[in-house]
Amino acid sequence: MSAPGELVLRQPSEDTLTLILTGRWRLGEALPSAEEVRQKIESAPQLRRIAFDTEKLEDWDTGLLTFVSKLRKLCTGSRISLDGSGLPDGARQLLALAAAVPEKKDARKAEGKVSFLTLLGDETVGFFQSAGELLEFVGDATVAFWDLVRGRASYRRSDLWLIMEACGGQALPIVSLISFLVGLILAFVGAIQLKMFGAEIYVADLVGIAMVRLMAAIMTGIVMAGRTGGAFAAQLGTMQVNQEIDALKTLGISPMEFLVLPRMLALALMMPLLALYANIMGILGGWVVGVSILDISFIEYYNQTVTAIGIWNLWIGLF
């Protein structure tokens, strides 16, 4: 079996360094590094040329090419000529081929630390670009809604009903679970404090007002943004990759009206209904705690909730 790769440095003259490569230079094995050559270059500033002697080289693969590539960068930085005539023919051809193809711009990650002002500038430019794209989207959506009002929007009503089902009916399980748990947690937290004052009945007020004014709408919005919004993004992204959106533009059909408008309408119609449903589930979660732990009867909890929740609170949540 051939010996592993070894590197011997020989300096026949003051301005020339010869690298003698012996053994097996294969990737994945313990190969010599270019560090020894770098130290030699630093200790001999008169060096102007590096050559290779590979007569005793038994076998090689990309491990040799990697070593030579690192050495080439080192020589470029030190202004030293690298003579590859002593390398095997196959290695010289591969290195020449790699050097003939220019490196793609921004292919390598920028090295070094980026200053704060540079980072701030990049983030500012990105923010204004995103803001411009958002304004463009809002403008296109406004035009599409205006066309809808005038009856000139081109979309399929069957798609609207299917999207409404996906936004509304299919979202009921996750909205039910989240809202029920939120009401349950609010009741538990309130019960611990209200028990200290003998005011357990006001758990119904706490859960009812919190769910109706704030929590139901927020949790429903988060669920819809993550679940339905993610599904919409995946669908439209797939259509963009498959050039289906380009095909619609070629046919003279507005993608905003045909694809985006039905989804926005479905969300606008289903969100208030889902928020009302989330209110009921959250209040139900608080009722479970009040009845099972605080010994509040169903009628007492119901009457206290109805008294605490006003129509103004309901409209705030829906808005």
Legacy VTK file of the C-alpha trace (Angstrom):
# vtk DataFile Version 3.0
C-alpha trace
ASCII
DATASET POLYDATA
POINTS 319 float
0.000 0.000 0.000
1.367 3.444 -0.909
2.472 5.852 1.819
0.378 8.902 2.730
1.240 12.235 1.165
4.291 14.089 2.360
5.712 17.528 1.589
9.412 18.366 1.529
10.674 21.922 1.024
13.918 22.460 -0.845
15.434 25.821 -1.738
17.966 25.380 -4.581
18.463 29.158 -4.827
17.602 32.291 -2.890
14.618 33.211 -5.055
13.244 29.697 -5.777
11.481 27.177 -3.536
10.812 23.624 -4.731
7.971 21.588 -3.208
8.659 17.840 -3.374
5.396 15.887 -3.209
5.611 12.182 -2.393
3.180 9.386 -1.509
-0.601 9.449 -1.878
-2.387 12.820 -1.991
-6.037 11.906 -1.619
-8.917 13.890 -0.140
-10.022 12.723 3.304
-6.539 11.669 4.411
-4.048 13.513 6.602
-2.405 15.735 3.982
0.201 18.450 4.573
-1.210 21.958 4.730
-0.042 25.164 3.111
0.859 26.597 6.515
4.409 25.273 6.313
4.880 26.947 2.936
3.474 30.223 4.283
5.960 30.187 7.163
8.785 29.550 4.709
7.661 32.479 2.551
7.539 34.795 5.548
11.012 33.731 6.671
12.495 34.173 3.177
11.297 37.499 1.724
13.635 37.105 -1.267
11.540 34.236 -2.707
10.050 35.001 -6.103
9.168 31.556 -7.502
7.718 28.263 -6.278
8.011 25.052 -8.321
6.844 21.453 -7.895
8.631 18.095 -8.026
6.138 15.214 -8.326
8.345 12.394 -9.582
7.688 10.384 -6.410
3.967 11.223 -6.325
2.129 7.879 -6.382
-1.557 8.827 -6.432
-3.650 11.976 -6.228
-7.192 13.328 -6.434
-8.868 16.586 -5.445
-6.796 16.645 -2.266
-3.808 17.700 -4.378
-5.890 20.253 -6.271
-7.143 21.772 -3.026
-3.583 22.125 -1.748
-2.412 23.778 -4.974
-5.425 26.126 -5.004
-4.670 27.329 -1.471
-1.018 27.716 -2.415
-1.977 29.756 -5.487
-3.961 32.225 -3.341
-1.023 32.455 -0.942
1.386 33.206 -3.790
-0.964 35.803 -5.272
-1.065 37.690 -1.985
2.729 37.495 -1.608
3.473 38.352 -5.277
5.281 35.074 -5.897
5.186 33.194 -9.201
3.776 29.663 -8.965
5.223 27.291 -11.580
2.879 24.338 -12.098
4.887 22.653 -14.840
6.050 19.977 -12.404
2.502 18.867 -11.585
0.859 15.860 -13.283
-0.775 16.591 -16.641
-4.294 15.892 -15.338
-3.824 18.233 -12.384
-2.574 21.034 -14.642
-5.564 20.646 -16.964
-8.076 20.700 -14.101
-6.453 23.748 -12.535
-6.431 25.533 -15.886
-10.096 24.693 -16.389
-10.998 26.002 -12.929
-9.064 29.220 -13.569
-10.741 29.701 -16.970
-14.256 29.914 -15.446
-14.744 33.271 -13.659
-16.144 33.103 -10.175
-19.745 34.212 -9.919
-20.220 37.559 -8.269
-21.304 37.309 -4.617
-20.768 33.518 -4.750
-18.690 33.690 -1.585
-19.956 35.106 1.635
-18.371 38.434 2.416
-15.560 37.976 4.887
-14.838 40.279 7.743
-17.083 42.334 9.955
-19.589 44.719 8.440
-19.677 48.146 10.026
-22.794 49.346 11.805
-23.384 52.181 9.336
-23.115 49.784 6.380
-25.575 47.386 8.004
-27.924 50.259 8.841
-27.763 51.519 5.266
-28.469 48.078 3.802
-31.423 47.592 6.125
-32.764 51.057 5.277
-32.546 50.410 1.538
-34.238 47.051 1.987
-37.003 48.646 4.066
-37.810 51.261 1.433
-37.742 48.635 -1.327
-40.171 46.486 0.648
-42.335 49.519 1.364
-42.479 50.291 -2.352
-43.514 46.728 -3.160
-46.170 46.886 -0.424
-47.566 50.149 -1.789
-47.650 48.649 -5.265
-49.567 45.638 -3.956
-52.036 47.843 -2.065
-52.576 49.927 -5.183
-53.206 46.871 -7.362
-55.567 45.444 -4.734
-57.483 48.748 -4.577
-57.888 48.791 -8.343
-59.072 45.173 -8.267
-61.692 45.965 -5.600
-62.879 48.942 -7.612
-63.285 46.697 -10.643
-65.226 44.293 -8.421
-67.587 47.087 -7.342
-68.144 48.028 -10.974
-68.716 44.381 -11.888
-65.693 44.167 -14.164
-63.438 41.950 -12.048
-62.477 38.695 -13.747
-62.569 35.867 -11.222
-64.466 32.633 -10.769
-67.147 32.599 -8.090
-66.695 28.862 -7.654
-63.115 29.546 -6.561
-64.382 32.093 -4.047
-66.661 29.522 -2.395
-63.858 26.949 -2.223
-61.478 29.474 -0.680
-64.129 30.541 1.832
-64.495 26.914 2.856
-60.724 26.613 3.292
-60.559 29.855 5.287
-63.636 29.258 7.395
-64.850 25.701 7.823
-61.480 24.009 7.667
-60.030 26.492 10.177
-62.633 25.793 12.859
-60.715 22.985 14.635
-57.522 24.980 15.217
-59.445 28.155 16.104
-61.584 26.165 18.563
-58.543 24.648 20.265
-56.575 27.884 20.553
-59.505 30.002 21.732
-60.681 27.400 24.251
-57.201 27.139 25.741
-56.791 30.915 25.912
-60.078 31.265 27.794
-59.040 28.397 30.065
-55.707 30.038 30.864
-57.259 33.447 31.508
-59.726 31.899 33.922
-56.980 30.020 35.781
-54.845 33.149 36.121
-57.783 35.274 37.250
-59.068 32.652 39.693
-55.802 32.593 41.647
-56.019 36.311 42.418
-59.776 36.688 42.731
-59.974 33.843 45.261
-57.947 35.977 47.660
-60.796 38.506 47.777
-63.716 36.107 47.514
-64.621 37.527 44.096
-64.543 34.323 42.056
-67.667 35.342 40.159
-65.693 38.097 38.389
-63.738 35.438 36.503
-66.632 35.585 34.035
-66.059 39.329 33.578
-62.310 38.845 33.100
-62.628 36.092 30.527
-65.567 37.630 28.682
-64.129 41.128 28.281
-60.613 39.908 27.450
-61.830 37.473 24.808
-64.398 39.762 23.209
-62.276 42.918 23.137
-58.873 41.506 22.313
-57.780 37.908 22.639
-60.252 36.202 20.302
-59.531 38.563 17.421
-55.751 38.440 17.957
-55.543 34.656 18.229
-57.802 34.195 15.227
-55.663 36.614 13.209
-52.468 34.790 14.183
-53.955 31.432 13.262
-55.228 32.717 9.917
-51.921 34.420 9.119
-49.940 31.282 9.884
-52.298 28.659 8.526
-54.241 30.235 5.681
-51.648 32.875 4.789
-48.944 30.240 4.585
-51.140 28.074 2.371
-51.860 31.016 0.050
-48.172 31.868 -0.190
-47.315 28.256 -1.040
-50.039 28.056 -3.703
-49.121 31.317 -5.411
-45.409 30.586 -5.135
-45.894 27.229 -6.830
-47.913 28.876 -9.589
-45.164 31.449 -10.068
-42.527 28.710 -10.368
-44.676 26.756 -12.831
-45.178 29.942 -14.900
-48.948 29.750 -14.474
-49.083 33.418 -13.490
-47.149 34.337 -16.619
-49.663 32.334 -18.631
-52.537 34.333 -17.108
-50.802 37.590 -18.047
-50.299 36.278 -21.582
-54.038 35.527 -21.827
-54.833 39.069 -20.695
-56.148 37.968 -17.275
-55.094 40.000 -14.252
-53.478 37.726 -11.621
-54.529 40.230 -8.964
-58.191 39.850 -9.882
-58.141 36.149 -10.710
-55.975 34.885 -7.828
-55.568 37.509 -5.105
-59.022 39.117 -5.081
-60.976 35.912 -4.215
-58.578 35.135 -1.388
-58.821 38.634 0.072
-62.613 38.552 -0.161
-62.748 35.161 1.527
-60.532 36.348 4.372
-62.542 39.563 4.792
-65.808 37.594 5.002
-64.594 34.745 7.202
-62.493 36.648 9.732
-65.424 38.341 11.581
-67.312 35.051 11.719
-64.280 33.204 13.033
-63.709 35.963 15.606
-67.295 35.563 16.865
-66.818 31.820 17.040
-63.530 32.320 18.928
-65.370 34.529 21.442
-67.797 31.703 22.193
-65.036 29.094 22.539
-62.952 31.337 24.817
-65.935 32.048 27.068
-66.662 28.327 27.113
-63.104 27.662 28.293
-63.556 30.148 31.147
-66.900 28.546 32.004
-65.222 25.139 32.395
-62.839 26.569 34.988
-65.547 28.550 36.748
-67.930 25.609 37.060
-65.411 22.855 37.796
-62.980 24.696 40.110
-64.694 27.799 41.467
-68.115 26.149 42.046
-69.945 28.781 40.011
-73.216 27.588 38.546
-73.881 27.726 34.844
-76.664 30.330 35.227
-74.519 32.585 37.431
-71.607 32.462 35.010
-73.904 33.151 32.057
-75.639 36.108 33.692
-72.342 37.635 34.816
-70.862 37.287 31.322
-73.892 38.877 29.661
-73.791 41.753 32.159
-70.064 42.368 31.638
-69.984 42.170 27.854
-71.516 45.093 26.046
-72.107 45.636 22.355
-69.322 48.232 22.371
-66.788 45.627 23.516
-67.976 43.284 20.789
-67.560 45.901 18.078
-64.079 46.785 19.295
-63.000 43.157 18.914
-64.584 42.756 15.500
-63.120 46.002 14.209
LINES 1 320
319 0 1 2 3 4 5 6 7 8 9 10 11 12 13 14 15 16 17 18 19 20 21 22 23 24 25 26 27 28 29 30 31 32 33 34 35 36 37 38 39 40 41 42 43 44 45 46 47 48 49 50 51 52 53 54 55 56 57 58 59 60 61 62 63 64 65 66 67 68 69 70 71 72 73 74 75 76 77 78 79 80 81 82 83 84 85 86 87 88 89 90 91 92 93 94 95 96 97 98 99 100 101 102 103 104 105 106 107 108 109 110 111 112 113 114 115 116 117 118 119 120 121 122 123 124 125 126 127 128 129 130 131 132 133 134 135 136 137 138 139 140 141 142 143 144 145 146 147 148 149 150 151 152 153 154 155 156 157 158 159 160 161 162 163 164 165 166 167 168 169 170 171 172 173 174 175 176 177 178 179 180 181 182 183 184 185 186 187 188 189 190 191 192 193 194 195 196 197 198 199 200 201 202 203 204 205 206 207 208 209 210 211 212 213 214 215 216 217 218 219 220 221 222 223 224 225 226 227 228 229 230 231 232 233 234 235 236 237 238 239 240 241 242 243 244 245 246 247 248 249 250 251 252 253 254 255 256 257 258 259 260 261 262 263 264 265 266 267 268 269 270 271 272 273 274 275 276 277 278 279 280 281 282 283 284 285 286 287 288 289 290 291 292 293 294 295 296 297 298 299 300 301 302 303 304 305 306 307 308 309 310 311 312 313 314 315 316 317 318
